[in-house]
Amino acid sequence: MLRITVVLTLLLLAGCSSTPKGVDCPGEVATIYGQSMGQTQARIFDLVNAFTVTRDGVAVKSGTLHSSDRFQYVPSAVTPEGFTAQRLSNKQFRLINPYQNTMITWTCP
């Protein structure tokens, strides 16, 4: 009985500790004011309270997303690069680059 408990515990831990699987998501590139600039694609790793965007071997980590009221304010963070990272919904993520007046909004399937 002890062996079965140990094996089940190890299986559960292995399942919980696996790395998140990224999802390939199309993105819309626009100016901060909303003027469309084109399309892009990236892989999003969703960690619920944070996310990572990877493209062409470059990764941008959002850091821990904060909101004083998730029903009223978008959970956001500032990345080490100075971008604003936002989780717009369960399937939408945004990075805003104020230095280049651009934002990319990814919508995942």
NORHUSUL-V453334 format. One record per residue. N is the residue number from 1. SS is DSSP state (a for helix, b for strand, c for the rest). Layout:
N | SS
N | SS
This chain:
1 | c
2 | a
3 | a
4 | a
5 | a
6 | a
7 | a
8 | a
9 | a
10 | a
11 | a
12 | a
13 | a
14 | a
15 | a
16 | a
17 | c
18 | c
19 | c
20 | c
21 | c
22 | c
23 | b
24 | b
25 | b
26 | b
27 | b
28 | b
29 | b
30 | b
31 | b
32 | c
33 | c
34 | c
35 | c
36 | b
37 | b
38 | b
39 | b
40 | b
41 | b
42 | b
43 | b
44 | b
45 | b
46 | b
47 | c
48 | c
49 | c
50 | c
51 | b
52 | b
53 | b
54 | b
55 | b
56 | c
57 | c
58 | b
59 | b
60 | b
61 | b
62 | c
63 | c
64 | c
65 | c
66 | b
67 | c
68 | c
69 | c
70 | c
71 | c
72 | c
73 | c
74 | c
75 | b
76 | b
77 | b
78 | b
79 | c
80 | c
81 | c
82 | c
83 | c
84 | b
85 | b
86 | b
87 | b
88 | c
89 | c
90 | c
91 | c
92 | b
93 | b
94 | b
95 | b
96 | b
97 | b
98 | c
99 | c
100 | c
101 | c
102 | b
103 | b
104 | b
105 | b
106 | b
107 | b
108 | c
109 | c
